[in-house]
Amino acid sequence: MSTLTYSATRANTLQGYTRNVTHAARLLWGALLARKPAQIERRESRRQKLEAVIMLNGMAQELENTMPNLSAELRYLAARG
């Protein structure tokens, strides 16, 4: 028959706990300060959306005299953004 004994002192367990809490706090702080990829993607999508709105309005102006209904549809799409 074999037995396993584990002898941990209060100082060792407290030190391990403190180390874990400190590590978790550092990770949390780093995550809060880190620049997230979602923010970068939002900026790019905003720029792409603005470019699309400008393009649609330009097309609508070009087609105003020849196809007014299509021009109105393009303006409607641009307004939805």
Buried (B, 14 or more C-beta within 10 A) or exposed (E): EEEEEEEEEEEEEEEEEEEEEEEEEEEEEEEEEEEEEEEEEEEEEEEEEEEEBEEBBEBBEEBBEEEEEEBEBBBEBBEEE
